[in-house]
């Protein structure tokens, strides 16, 4: 029987842009959104805020809503596990750099630090292809943003 791991995914937006990242030292990891494992005793909401900060280094993040969930078999990545995934929309309220690197020191999958290179992709149609279903709930995010005030949403 495959192990079930509970994961959170953060769709962090600023104005009309989505935060995504690559692994400069591991390009095979693809383009991703911040995500990670829910720790023992932690709610998904607590986990998504913690993971978003740990992976990006950004403060001024606001949990703006739950987008949905997915159960995903990770066999196509050589893992004998099922991910129970919870997707959230977070707003960034600061003044972001266009591109930056951040090192995550608290990975649940490795003791080695991970270097990530972050950049903002314009919604809805300039988001690169995201690996391993990271983009699964982008249609729900885009639909939600169409009904938000312009400072958070997408121009129609």
MARMAR-752288 format. One record per residue: residue in one letter; residue number from 0; x, y, z of N, C-alpha, C in turn. Coordinates in steps of 0.05 Angstrom, whole numbers, plus 32768, in hexadecimal, padded with zeros to 4 digits. Layout:
REM residues N
[A, NUM, [X, Y, Z], [X, Y, Z], [X, Y, Z]],
...
END
This chain:
REM residues 156
[X, 0, [8011, 7FE8, 8000], [8000, 8000, 8000], [8012, 8019, 8000]],
[X, 1, [800A, 802C, 7FEF], [801A, 8044, 7FED], [8015, 8057, 8005]],
[X, 2, [802B, 8064, 800D], [8029, 8078, 8023], [801B, 8091, 8018]],
[X, 3, [8009, 809C, 8029], [7FFB, 80B5, 8022], [800A, 80CC, 8030]],
[X, 4, [8011, 80E0, 8021], [801D, 80F8, 802C], [800B, 8110, 8027]],
[X, 5, [8006, 8120, 803B], [7FF5, 8137, 8038], [8007, 814F, 8031]],
[X, 6, [8000, 815D, 801B], [8010, 8173, 8010], [7FFE, 818B, 800C]],
[X, 7, [800B, 81A3, 800D], [7FFE, 81BC, 8008], [800D, 81C9, 7FF0]],
[X, 8, [7FFD, 81D8, 7FE0], [8007, 81E7, 7FC9], [7FFE, 8204, 7FCB]],
[X, 9, [8011, 8216, 7FC7], [800C, 8233, 7FCA], [800C, 8241, 7FAE]],
[X, 10, [7FF5, 824A, 7FA6], [7FF4, 825B, 7F8E], [7FF6, 8278, 7F99]],
[X, 11, [800E, 8283, 7F99], [8013, 829E, 7FA3], [8010, 82B1, 7F8C]],
[X, 12, [7FFF, 82C5, 7F90], [7FFB, 82D9, 7F7B], [8002, 82F5, 7F86]],
[X, 13, [800B, 8305, 7F73], [800F, 8322, 7F78], [8005, 8330, 7F5F]],
[X, 14, [7FF1, 8340, 7F62], [7FE4, 834D, 7F4C], [7FDB, 8337, 7F38]],
[X, 15, [7FE4, 8338, 7F20], [7FDC, 8324, 7F0B], [7FF1, 830F, 7F06]],
[X, 16, [8001, 8308, 7F1A], [8017, 82F6, 7F16], [8017, 82DF, 7F2B]],
[X, 17, [8020, 82C8, 7F22], [8023, 82B0, 7F33], [8040, 82AB, 7F38]],
[X, 18, [8047, 82A5, 7F51], [8062, 829E, 7F58], [8069, 8281, 7F52]],
[X, 19, [807E, 827C, 7F42], [8087, 8261, 7F3B], [80A5, 8261, 7F3F]],
[X, 20, [80B0, 8248, 7F3F], [80CD, 8246, 7F43], [80D9, 822E, 7F35]],
[X, 21, [80F3, 822F, 7F31], [8102, 8219, 7F26], [8118, 8212, 7F3A]],
[X, 22, [8124, 81FB, 7F35], [813C, 81F2, 7F45], [8154, 81F6, 7F33]],
[X, 23, [8164, 820B, 7F36], [817A, 8210, 7F24], [818F, 81F9, 7F23]],
[X, 24, [8191, 81E9, 7F39], [81A4, 81D3, 7F3A], [8197, 81B8, 7F34]],
[X, 25, [817D, 81B8, 7F2E], [816E, 81A0, 7F28], [8158, 81A6, 7F14]],
[X, 26, [815F, 81AD, 7EFB], [814A, 81B5, 7EE8], [8135, 81A0, 7EE3]],
[X, 27, [813C, 8186, 7EE8], [8129, 8171, 7EE4], [8111, 8173, 7EF7]],
[X, 28, [8113, 8183, 7F0C], [80FD, 8187, 7F1F], [80E7, 8198, 7F13]],
[X, 29, [80EC, 81A5, 7EFC], [80D8, 81B4, 7EEF], [80D0, 81CE, 7EFD]],
[X, 30, [80BC, 81DB, 7EF1], [80B2, 81F4, 7EFD], [809C, 81ED, 7F10]],
[X, 31, [809C, 81F9, 7F28], [8089, 81F2, 7F3D], [807D, 820B, 7F4A]],
[X, 32, [806A, 8206, 7F5B], [8060, 821A, 7F6E], [8069, 8210, 7F8A]],
[X, 33, [806B, 8223, 7F9D], [8073, 821A, 7FB8], [805F, 8205, 7FC3]],
[X, 34, [806A, 81F0, 7FCF], [805A, 81DA, 7FD9], [806B, 81CA, 7FED]],
[X, 35, [805D, 81BA, 7FFD], [806B, 81AA, 8011], [8059, 8199, 8021]],
[X, 36, [8065, 818B, 8034], [8058, 8177, 8044], [804B, 8184, 805D]],
[X, 37, [8033, 817B, 8063], [8025, 8184, 807C], [8032, 8175, 8093]],
[X, 38, [803B, 8183, 80A7], [8048, 8177, 80BE], [8033, 816D, 80D2]],
[X, 39, [803B, 815A, 80E3], [802A, 814F, 80F8], [801F, 8166, 8109]],
[X, 40, [8005, 8166, 810D], [7FF7, 817A, 811E], [7FF2, 8194, 8110]],
[X, 41, [7FF8, 8197, 80F7], [7FF6, 81AF, 80E8], [7FDD, 81AE, 80D6]],
[X, 42, [7FCE, 81C4, 80D4], [7FB8, 81C5, 80C1], [7FC3, 81CB, 80A6]],
[X, 43, [7FB4, 81C5, 8090], [7FBD, 81CC, 8076], [7FC2, 81EA, 8073]],
[X, 44, [7FB1, 81FA, 807F], [7FB5, 8218, 807E], [7FCF, 8221, 808B]],
[X, 45, [7FD5, 8215, 80A2], [7FEE, 821C, 80AF], [8006, 8212, 809E]],
[X, 46, [8003, 81FB, 8092], [8019, 81EF, 8082], [801E, 81FF, 8069]],
[X, 47, [8009, 8209, 805B], [800E, 8218, 8043], [801C, 8232, 8048]],
[X, 48, [8015, 823F, 805E], [8023, 8258, 8065], [8040, 8253, 806D]],
[X, 49, [8045, 823E, 807C], [8060, 8237, 8084], [8071, 8230, 806C]],
[X, 50, [8066, 821E, 805B], [8075, 8215, 8043], [807B, 822C, 8030]],
[X, 51, [8067, 823E, 802C], [806B, 8255, 801B], [8082, 8266, 8025]],
[X, 52, [8083, 826B, 803F], [8098, 827B, 804A], [80B3, 826D, 8048]],
[X, 53, [80B4, 8253, 8050], [80CD, 8244, 8050], [80D9, 8243, 8034]],
[X, 54, [80C8, 823E, 8020], [80D3, 823B, 8005], [80D9, 8255, 7FF7]],
[X, 55, [80CA, 826A, 7FFD], [80CE, 8284, 7FEE], [80DD, 8299, 7FFE]],
[X, 56, [80DC, 8298, 8018], [80E7, 82AD, 8029], [80D5, 82C5, 802B]],
[X, 57, [80BE, 82C4, 801E], [80AC, 82DB, 801E], [809C, 82DD, 8038]],
[X, 58, [809A, 82F5, 8042], [8087, 82FB, 8057], [8070, 830A, 804A]],
[X, 59, [805D, 8314, 8059], [8046, 8323, 804E], [8035, 8311, 803C]],
[X, 60, [8032, 82F7, 8043], [8021, 82E5, 8035], [8007, 82E3, 8044]],
[X, 61, [7FF1, 82E4, 8035], [7FD6, 82E2, 8040], [7FC8, 82CA, 8034]],
[X, 62, [7FBD, 82B8, 8044], [7FAD, 82A2, 803A], [7F93, 82AD, 8030]],
[X, 63, [7F8E, 82AA, 8016], [7F77, 82B6, 8009], [7F61, 82A2, 8003]],
[X, 64, [7F66, 8288, 8004], [7F51, 8275, 7FFF], [7F5B, 825A, 7FF7]],
[X, 65, [7F49, 8246, 7FFB], [7F4E, 822A, 7FF4], [7F43, 8226, 7FD7]],
[X, 66, [7F53, 8219, 7FC6], [7F4B, 8215, 7FAA], [7F41, 81F9, 7FA5]],
[X, 67, [7F4A, 81E5, 7FB4], [7F42, 81CA, 7FAF], [7F57, 81B6, 7FB7]],
[X, 68, [7F51, 819D, 7FB2], [7F64, 8188, 7FB9], [7F66, 8173, 7FA3]],
[X, 69, [7F7B, 8163, 7FA5], [7F81, 814E, 7F91], [7F8F, 8137, 7F9F]],
[X, 70, [7F89, 811F, 7F96], [7F98, 8107, 7F9F], [7FA9, 80FF, 7F87]],
[X, 71, [7FC3, 80FE, 7F8A], [7FD5, 80F8, 7F73], [7FE8, 80E2, 7F7A]],
[X, 72, [7FE8, 80CE, 7F69], [7FFC, 80B8, 7F6B], [8016, 80C2, 7F5F]],
[X, 73, [802C, 80BE, 7F6E], [8046, 80C9, 7F66], [8057, 80B3, 7F58]],
[X, 74, [804B, 809D, 7F50], [805A, 8087, 7F43], [8069, 8091, 7F2A]],
[X, 75, [805E, 80A5, 7F1C], [806C, 80AE, 7F04], [8086, 80BD, 7F0A]],
[X, 76, [808A, 80C3, 7F24], [80A4, 80CF, 7F2D], [80B4, 80BB, 7F3D]],
[X, 77, [80AD, 80A1, 7F3B], [80BC, 808C, 7F49], [80B7, 808B, 7F67]],
[X, 78, [80A1, 8096, 7F70], [809B, 8097, 7F8D], [8083, 8085, 7F92]],
[X, 79, [8085, 8074, 7FA6], [806F, 8063, 7FAE], [805E, 8071, 7FC3]],
[X, 80, [8052, 8087, 7FBB], [8042, 8097, 7FCE], [802C, 80A5, 7FBF]],
[X, 81, [8017, 80AB, 7FCE], [8000, 80BB, 7FC5], [8002, 80D6, 7FD3]],
[X, 82, [7FFF, 80EB, 7FC4], [7FFE, 8106, 7FD0], [7FE1, 810F, 7FD1]],
[X, 83, [7FD8, 8115, 7FEA], [7FBE, 8122, 7FEE], [7FC5, 8140, 7FEE]],
[X, 84, [7FBD, 814E, 7FD9], [7FC6, 816A, 7FD5], [7FB0, 817E, 7FDB]],
[X, 85, [7FB7, 8193, 7FE8], [7FA5, 81A9, 7FEE], [7FB0, 81C3, 7FE2]],
[X, 86, [7FA1, 81CF, 7FD1], [7FAA, 81E7, 7FC2], [7F9D, 8200, 7FCE]],
[X, 87, [7FAE, 8215, 7FD2], [7FA5, 822E, 7FDE], [7FAF, 8246, 7FCD]],
[X, 88, [7F9F, 825B, 7FCF], [7FA7, 8274, 7FC3], [7FB1, 8287, 7FD9]],
[X, 89, [7FCA, 8290, 7FD6], [7FD6, 82A4, 7FE8], [7FDB, 82BD, 7FD9]],
[X, 90, [7FD8, 82D4, 7FE7], [7FDE, 82EE, 7FDB], [7FF8, 82F8, 7FE7]],
[X, 91, [8009, 8303, 7FD6], [8021, 8310, 7FE0], [801C, 832E, 7FE1]],
[X, 92, [8020, 833A, 7FF8], [8019, 8356, 7FFD], [8031, 8369, 7FFD]],
[X, 93, [8049, 835F, 7FF7], [8061, 836F, 7FF6], [8068, 8379, 7FDB]],
[X, 94, [8081, 8382, 7FD8], [808B, 838B, 7FBE], [80A0, 8376, 7FB5]],
[X, 95, [8097, 8364, 7FA3], [80A9, 834D, 7F9D], [80BF, 8354, 7F89]],
[X, 96, [80D6, 8347, 7F8C], [80E9, 8348, 7F76], [80DF, 8339, 7F5E]],
[X, 97, [80E9, 833E, 7F47], [80E0, 8330, 7F2F], [80EA, 8313, 7F2F]],
[X, 98, [8103, 8310, 7F38], [810F, 82F5, 7F39], [8121, 82F4, 7F52]],
[X, 99, [8122, 82DE, 7F5F], [8134, 82DB, 7F76], [8139, 82BE, 7F7C]],
[X, 100, [814F, 82B9, 7F8A], [8155, 829E, 7F94], [8150, 829C, 7FB2]],
[X, 101, [8147, 8285, 7FBB], [8144, 8281, 7FD7], [814C, 8264, 7FDD]],
[X, 102, [8158, 8260, 7FF4], [8160, 8245, 7FFD], [814E, 823B, 8012]],
[X, 103, [8142, 8223, 800E], [8131, 8216, 8022], [8143, 8204, 8032]],
[X, 104, [8143, 8207, 804C], [8154, 81F7, 805E], [8145, 81E1, 806C]],
[X, 105, [812A, 81E0, 806A], [811A, 81CE, 807A], [8109, 81BB, 8069]],
[X, 106, [8115, 81AF, 8055], [8106, 819D, 8043], [80FF, 8183, 8051]],
[X, 107, [80E7, 8179, 804C], [80DF, 815F, 8057], [80EB, 8148, 8048]],
[X, 108, [80F6, 814D, 8030], [8100, 8138, 801F], [811F, 8135, 801F]],
[X, 109, [812C, 8149, 802B], [814A, 8148, 8029], [8155, 8159, 8040]],
[X, 110, [816D, 8152, 8049], [817B, 8162, 805D], [818B, 8178, 8050]],
[X, 111, [8190, 8176, 8036], [819F, 818A, 8027], [818D, 81A2, 8021]],
[X, 112, [8198, 81BA, 8022], [8188, 81D1, 801A], [8181, 81D0, 7FFD]],
[X, 113, [816A, 81DC, 7FF6], [8161, 81DE, 7FDA], [8162, 81FB, 7FD2]],
[X, 114, [816E, 8201, 7FBB], [816E, 821C, 7FB0], [8158, 821E, 7F9B]],
[X, 115, [8147, 8232, 7F9E], [8131, 8236, 7F8C], [8135, 8251, 7F7E]],
[X, 116, [812D, 8254, 7F65], [812D, 826D, 7F57], [8110, 8274, 7F50]],
[X, 117, [8107, 828A, 7F5C], [80EB, 8293, 7F59], [80E8, 82A8, 7F44]],
[X, 118, [80D0, 82A7, 7F37], [80C9, 82BC, 7F25], [80AA, 82BD, 7F23]],
[X, 119, [80A0, 82D4, 7F19], [8083, 82D9, 7F17], [807A, 82D4, 7EFB]],
[X, 120, [8065, 82C4, 7EF7], [805A, 82BE, 7EDD], [803F, 82CC, 7EDB]],
[X, 121, [803B, 82DB, 7EC5], [8021, 82E9, 7EC2], [800B, 82D6, 7EBC]],
[X, 122, [7FF5, 82D9, 7ECC], [7FDC, 82CA, 7EC8], [7FCB, 82D8, 7EB3]],
[X, 123, [7FBB, 82CA, 7EA4], [7FB7, 82AD, 7EA5], [7FC8, 829D, 7E92]],
[X, 124, [7FD5, 82AA, 7E7E], [7FE0, 829A, 7E68], [7FFE, 829A, 7E65]],
[X, 125, [800D, 82A4, 7E79], [802A, 82A4, 7E77], [8037, 8293, 7E8D]],
[X, 126, [8027, 8281, 7E99], [8032, 826F, 7EAD], [803E, 8257, 7E9E]],
[X, 127, [8058, 8251, 7EA3], [8064, 823A, 7E96], [8057, 8220, 7E9F]],
[X, 128, [805B, 820B, 7E90], [8051, 81F1, 7E98], [805D, 81E9, 7EB3]],
[X, 129, [804C, 81E1, 7EC5], [8055, 81D9, 7EE0], [8056, 81BB, 7EE2]],
[X, 130, [806A, 81B1, 7EF0], [806E, 8194, 7EF2], [805A, 8187, 7F05]],
[X, 131, [8055, 816D, 7F01], [8047, 815C, 7F15], [802D, 8167, 7F1E]],
[X, 132, [801D, 8172, 7F0C], [8003, 817D, 7F13], [8003, 8195, 7F26]],
[X, 133, [801A, 81A2, 7F28], [801A, 81BB, 7F38], [8006, 81CF, 7F2E]],
[X, 134, [8001, 81CF, 7F14], [7FEE, 81E2, 7F09], [7FD1, 81D9, 7F07]],
[X, 135, [7FCB, 81C3, 7F14], [7FB0, 81B6, 7F12], [7F99, 81CA, 7F17]],
[X, 136, [7F9C, 81DA, 7F2C], [7F86, 81EC, 7F34], [7F8A, 8208, 7F2B]],
[X, 137, [7F9C, 820D, 7F18], [7F9E, 8228, 7F0C], [7F84, 8232, 7F00]],
[X, 138, [7F75, 8221, 7EF2], [7F5B, 822C, 7EE8], [7F49, 8237, 7EFE]],
[X, 139, [7F48, 8229, 7F15], [7F38, 8233, 7F2B], [7F43, 824E, 7F36]],
[X, 140, [7F5E, 8250, 7F37], [7F6A, 8269, 7F40], [7F63, 827F, 7F2D]],
[X, 141, [7F67, 827A, 7F13], [7F61, 828F, 7EFF], [7F44, 8297, 7F00]],
[X, 142, [7F32, 8284, 7F02], [7F16, 828B, 7F04], [7F10, 829D, 7F1D]],
[X, 143, [7F1C, 8295, 7F33], [7F18, 82A5, 7F4C], [7F23, 82C1, 7F48]],
[X, 144, [7F3B, 82C4, 7F3C], [7F47, 82DE, 7F38], [7F37, 82F0, 7F26]],
[X, 145, [7F28, 82E5, 7F14], [7F18, 82F6, 7F02], [7F02, 8305, 7F11]],
[X, 146, [7EFB, 82FC, 7F29], [7EE6, 830A, 7F38], [7EF2, 8319, 7F50]],
[X, 147, [7F0C, 831C, 7F51], [7F19, 832B, 7F67], [7F1D, 8348, 7F5F]],
[X, 148, [7F20, 8359, 7F73], [7F28, 8375, 7F6D], [7F42, 8375, 7F5C]],
[X, 149, [7F45, 8389, 7F4B], [7F5C, 838A, 7F39], [7F77, 8386, 7F46]],
[X, 150, [7F7A, 8390, 7F5F], [7F94, 838D, 7F6C], [7F9B, 836F, 7F71]],
[X, 151, [7F88, 835D, 7F72], [7F8D, 8341, 7F75], [7F87, 8331, 7F5C]],
[X, 152, [7F75, 833B, 7F4B], [7F6A, 832B, 7F35], [7F78, 832F, 7F1B]],
[X, 153, [7F6A, 8324, 7F06], [7F74, 8324, 7EEB], [7F62, 8337, 7EDA]],
[X, 154, [7F6E, 8347, 7ECA], [7F5E, 8358, 7EB8], [7F4F, 8347, 7EA4]],
[X, 155, [7F36, 834E, 7EA0], [7F26, 833E, 7E8D], [7F29, 8348, 7E71]],
END
